[in-house]
Amino acid sequence: MIFHNVLDIAEIVRQLQEESRVIDPEDLAHISPYLTEHIRRFGEYRSANSRLTPSSWR
């Protein structure tokens, strides 16, 4: 996911430069490909069968 974000950011910067927009390196320093706002890496995943124990699956 991070790699994909880096590619997207690089493509957008390239397009802006082709439009003769000036890209300040200081602005780029504030962009992170590691977005964490809406991602729960470690928690609260539920499924319809969450009440079943492993022996119930057999």
N, CA, C and O atoms as CSV, one atom per row, in Angstrom:
chain,resi,resn,atom,element,x,y,z
A,1,MET,N,N,0.815,-1.186,0.000
A,1,MET,CA,C,0.000,0.000,0.000
A,1,MET,C,C,0.866,1.260,0.000
A,1,MET,O,O,0.585,2.219,-0.720
A,2,ILE,N,N,1.901,1.246,0.800
A,2,ILE,CA,C,2.792,2.408,0.863
A,2,ILE,C,C,3.458,2.630,-0.489
A,2,ILE,O,O,3.553,3.761,-0.964
A,3,PHE,N,N,3.919,1.540,-1.105
A,3,PHE,CA,C,4.576,1.659,-2.415
A,3,PHE,C,C,3.612,2.252,-3.434
A,3,PHE,O,O,4.001,3.109,-4.227
A,4,HIS,N,N,2.371,1.810,-3.420
A,4,HIS,CA,C,1.370,2.334,-4.347
A,4,HIS,C,C,1.147,3.826,-4.099
A,4,HIS,O,O,1.027,4.599,-5.049
A,5,ASN,N,N,1.091,4.233,-2.836
A,5,ASN,CA,C,0.932,5.651,-2.511
A,5,ASN,C,C,2.107,6.477,-3.012
A,5,ASN,O,O,1.921,7.592,-3.499
A,6,VAL,N,N,3.316,5.937,-2.896
A,6,VAL,CA,C,4.505,6.641,-3.388
A,6,VAL,C,C,4.399,6.841,-4.893
A,6,VAL,O,O,4.695,7.923,-5.400
A,7,LEU,N,N,3.982,5.809,-5.605
A,7,LEU,CA,C,3.825,5.931,-7.055
A,7,LEU,C,C,2.778,6.976,-7.413
A,7,LEU,O,O,2.978,7.771,-8.331
A,8,ASP,N,N,1.673,6.974,-6.699
A,8,ASP,CA,C,0.622,7.967,-6.959
A,8,ASP,C,C,1.118,9.387,-6.699
A,8,ASP,O,O,0.874,10.288,-7.502
A,9,ILE,N,N,1.803,9.585,-5.594
A,9,ILE,CA,C,2.333,10.915,-5.264
A,9,ILE,C,C,3.330,11.365,-6.327
A,9,ILE,O,O,3.288,12.512,-6.771
A,10,ALA,N,N,4.221,10.472,-6.734
A,10,ALA,CA,C,5.222,10.822,-7.753
A,10,ALA,C,C,4.554,11.193,-9.076
A,10,ALA,O,O,4.984,12.132,-9.746
A,11,GLU,N,N,3.513,10.465,-9.451
A,11,GLU,CA,C,2.801,10.756,-10.700
A,11,GLU,C,C,2.110,12.109,-10.634
A,11,GLU,O,O,2.136,12.861,-11.609
A,12,ILE,N,N,1.502,12.429,-9.518
A,12,ILE,CA,C,0.834,13.726,-9.364
A,12,ILE,C,C,1.847,14.862,-9.420
A,12,ILE,O,O,1.598,15.882,-10.062
A,13,VAL,N,N,2.981,14.696,-8.758
A,13,VAL,CA,C,4.027,15.725,-8.786
A,13,VAL,C,C,4.530,15.901,-10.217
A,13,VAL,O,O,4.735,17.028,-10.670
A,14,ARG,N,N,4.726,14.803,-10.921
A,14,ARG,CA,C,5.176,14.864,-12.316
A,14,ARG,C,C,4.173,15.616,-13.185
A,14,ARG,O,O,4.564,16.434,-14.018
A,15,GLN,N,N,2.882,15.345,-12.994
A,15,GLN,CA,C,1.843,16.032,-13.768
A,15,GLN,C,C,1.821,17.530,-13.462
A,15,GLN,O,O,1.675,18.350,-14.368
A,16,LEU,N,N,1.966,17.879,-12.200
A,16,LEU,CA,C,1.994,19.293,-11.827
A,16,LEU,C,C,3.187,20.009,-12.446
A,16,LEU,O,O,3.065,21.149,-12.894
A,17,GLN,N,N,4.331,19.349,-12.473
A,17,GLN,CA,C,5.517,19.939,-13.080
A,17,GLN,C,C,5.332,20.119,-14.583
A,17,GLN,O,O,5.790,21.112,-15.149
A,18,GLU,N,N,4.665,19.168,-15.231
A,18,GLU,CA,C,4.388,19.296,-16.667
A,18,GLU,C,C,3.462,20.469,-16.956
A,18,GLU,O,O,3.496,21.033,-18.050
A,19,GLU,N,N,2.636,20.840,-15.983
A,19,GLU,CA,C,1.755,22.004,-16.111
A,19,GLU,C,C,2.477,23.297,-15.726
A,19,GLU,O,O,1.850,24.346,-15.570
A,20,SER,N,N,3.775,23.210,-15.578
A,20,SER,CA,C,4.635,24.350,-15.215
A,20,SER,C,C,4.361,24.872,-13.809
A,20,SER,O,O,4.626,26.038,-13.518
A,21,ARG,N,N,3.840,24.028,-12.949
A,21,ARG,CA,C,3.660,24.416,-11.553
A,21,ARG,C,C,4.977,24.227,-10.823
A,21,ARG,O,O,5.717,23.278,-11.086
A,22,VAL,N,N,5.262,25.133,-9.911
A,22,VAL,CA,C,6.480,25.053,-9.119
A,22,VAL,C,C,6.195,24.198,-7.886
A,22,VAL,O,O,5.268,24.477,-7.125
A,23,ILE,N,N,6.996,23.163,-7.700
A,23,ILE,CA,C,6.843,22.278,-6.553
A,23,ILE,C,C,7.955,22.583,-5.565
A,23,ILE,O,O,9.136,22.404,-5.863
A,24,ASP,N,N,7.567,23.037,-4.405
A,24,ASP,CA,C,8.541,23.377,-3.365
A,24,ASP,C,C,8.913,22.099,-2.607
A,24,ASP,O,O,8.033,21.435,-2.059
A,25,PRO,N,N,10.197,21.744,-2.566
A,25,PRO,CA,C,10.620,20.551,-1.826
A,25,PRO,C,C,10.177,20.567,-0.363
A,25,PRO,O,O,9.951,19.516,0.235
A,26,GLU,N,N,10.057,21.752,0.200
A,26,GLU,CA,C,9.579,21.875,1.586
A,26,GLU,C,C,8.148,21.345,1.722
A,26,GLU,O,O,7.808,20.716,2.723
A,27,ASP,N,N,7.320,21.601,0.719
A,27,ASP,CA,C,5.943,21.081,0.738
A,27,ASP,C,C,5.946,19.560,0.633
A,27,ASP,O,O,5.174,18.891,1.318
A,28,LEU,N,N,6.789,19.022,-0.201
A,28,LEU,CA,C,6.861,17.567,-0.364
A,28,LEU,C,C,7.322,16.876,0.913
A,28,LEU,O,O,6.978,15.720,1.159
A,29,ALA,N,N,8.096,17.582,1.718
A,29,ALA,CA,C,8.595,17.002,2.966
A,29,ALA,C,C,7.465,16.701,3.946
A,29,ALA,O,O,7.639,15.909,4.872
A,30,HIS,N,N,6.311,17.331,3.745
A,30,HIS,CA,C,5.178,17.137,4.650
A,30,HIS,C,C,4.207,16.062,4.170
A,30,HIS,O,O,3.227,15.756,4.850
A,31,ILE,N,N,4.476,15.499,3.015
A,31,ILE,CA,C,3.608,14.454,2.466
A,31,ILE,C,C,4.161,13.096,2.870
A,31,ILE,O,O,5.353,12.831,2.718
A,32,SER,N,N,3.295,12.247,3.381
A,32,SER,CA,C,3.718,10.913,3.786
A,32,SER,C,C,2.917,9.854,3.035
A,32,SER,O,O,1.693,9.949,2.945
A,33,PRO,N,N,3.601,8.846,2.496
A,33,PRO,CA,C,2.875,7.761,1.837
A,33,PRO,C,C,2.279,6.781,2.843
A,33,PRO,O,O,1.530,5.878,2.467
A,34,TYR,N,N,2.607,6.956,4.106
A,34,TYR,CA,C,2.112,6.064,5.147
A,34,TYR,C,C,0.920,6.714,5.833
A,34,TYR,O,O,1.063,7.332,6.888
A,35,LEU,N,N,-0.243,6.575,5.237
A,35,LEU,CA,C,-1.452,7.166,5.786
A,35,LEU,C,C,-2.040,6.222,6.826
A,35,LEU,O,O,-2.167,5.020,6.589
A,36,THR,N,N,-2.393,6.772,7.966
A,36,THR,CA,C,-2.893,5.912,9.045
A,36,THR,C,C,-4.246,6.358,9.584
A,36,THR,O,O,-4.781,5.712,10.485
A,37,GLU,N,N,-4.807,7.426,9.067
A,37,GLU,CA,C,-6.018,7.975,9.655
A,37,GLU,C,C,-7.197,7.019,9.657
A,37,GLU,O,O,-7.863,6.882,10.683
A,38,HIS,N,N,-7.474,6.364,8.566
A,38,HIS,CA,C,-8.676,5.540,8.484
A,38,HIS,C,C,-8.356,4.055,8.429
A,38,HIS,O,O,-9.173,3.257,7.970
A,39,ILE,N,N,-7.188,3.687,8.888
A,39,ILE,CA,C,-6.771,2.295,8.851
A,39,ILE,C,C,-6.587,1.785,10.267
A,39,ILE,O,O,-5.904,2.411,11.078
A,40,ARG,N,N,-7.192,0.655,10.560
A,40,ARG,CA,C,-7.000,0.004,11.863
A,40,ARG,C,C,-6.136,-1.217,11.624
A,40,ARG,O,O,-6.637,-2.295,11.305
A,41,ARG,N,N,-4.856,-1.043,11.777
A,41,ARG,CA,C,-3.926,-2.137,11.480
A,41,ARG,C,C,-4.107,-3.338,12.379
A,41,ARG,O,O,-3.969,-4.472,11.920
A,42,PHE,N,N,-4.412,-3.122,13.653
A,42,PHE,CA,C,-4.375,-4.223,14.603
A,42,PHE,C,C,-5.698,-4.497,15.308
A,42,PHE,O,O,-5.714,-5.222,16.303
A,43,GLY,N,N,-6.800,-3.944,14.827
A,43,GLY,CA,C,-7.907,-4.243,15.682
A,43,GLY,C,C,-9.312,-4.100,15.180
A,43,GLY,O,O,-9.597,-3.525,14.129
A,44,GLU,N,N,-10.174,-4.660,15.998
A,44,GLU,CA,C,-11.609,-4.619,15.870
A,44,GLU,C,C,-12.122,-5.105,14.525
A,44,GLU,O,O,-12.830,-4.386,13.819
A,45,TYR,N,N,-11.760,-6.328,14.180
A,45,TYR,CA,C,-12.287,-6.961,12.985
A,45,TYR,C,C,-13.359,-7.944,13.417
A,45,TYR,O,O,-13.149,-8.729,14.341
A,46,ARG,N,N,-14.474,-7.907,12.774
A,46,ARG,CA,C,-15.582,-8.786,13.127
A,46,ARG,C,C,-16.046,-9.538,11.884
A,46,ARG,O,O,-15.920,-9.061,10.756
A,47,SER,N,N,-16.576,-10.708,12.126
A,47,SER,CA,C,-17.177,-11.447,11.024
A,47,SER,C,C,-18.524,-11.979,11.486
A,47,SER,O,O,-18.824,-11.974,12.680
A,48,ALA,N,N,-19.323,-12.431,10.550
A,48,ALA,CA,C,-20.651,-12.951,10.885
A,48,ALA,C,C,-20.550,-14.181,11.778
A,48,ALA,O,O,-21.478,-14.481,12.529
A,49,ASN,N,N,-19.427,-14.897,11.700
A,49,ASN,CA,C,-19.246,-16.126,12.469
A,49,ASN,C,C,-18.323,-15.937,13.669
A,49,ASN,O,O,-17.700,-16.897,14.124
A,50,SER,N,N,-18.229,-14.736,14.179
A,50,SER,CA,C,-17.264,-14.463,15.249
A,50,SER,C,C,-17.593,-15.180,16.555
A,50,SER,O,O,-16.719,-15.311,17.413
A,51,ARG,N,N,-18.813,-15.643,16.728
A,51,ARG,CA,C,-19.176,-16.337,17.965
A,51,ARG,C,C,-18.860,-17.823,17.918
A,51,ARG,O,O,-18.947,-18.504,18.940
A,52,LEU,N,N,-18.500,-18.331,16.765
A,52,LEU,CA,C,-18.173,-19.750,16.654
A,52,LEU,C,C,-16.776,-20.018,17.186
A,52,LEU,O,O,-15.853,-19.243,16.939
A,53,THR,N,N,-16.626,-21.084,17.896
A,53,THR,CA,C,-15.314,-21.484,18.361
A,53,THR,C,C,-14.661,-22.334,17.280
A,53,THR,O,O,-15.361,-22.843,16.405
A,54,PRO,N,N,-13.356,-22.501,17.310
A,54,PRO,CA,C,-12.699,-23.304,16.268
A,54,PRO,C,C,-13.266,-24.717,16.131
A,54,PRO,O,O,-13.323,-25.232,15.015
A,55,SER,N,N,-13.686,-25.362,17.216
A,55,SER,CA,C,-14.247,-26.696,17.098
A,55,SER,C,C,-15.586,-26.692,16.356
A,55,SER,O,O,-15.984,-27.709,15.788
A,56,SER,N,N,-16.281,-25.547,16.359
A,56,SER,CA,C,-17.562,-25.462,15.668
A,56,SER,C,C,-17.405,-25.466,14.152
A,56,SER,O,O,-18.362,-25.758,13.435
A,57,TRP,N,N,-16.245,-25.155,13.668
A,57,TRP,CA,C,-16.012,-25.085,12.232
A,57,TRP,C,C,-15.885,-26.479,11.620
A,57,TRP,O,O,-16.030,-26.623,10.406
A,58,ARG,N,N,-15.623,-27.487,12.408
A,58,ARG,CA,C,-15.389,-28.831,11.862
A,58,ARG,C,C,-16.616,-29.505,11.391
A,58,ARG,O,O,-16.552,-30.637,10.911
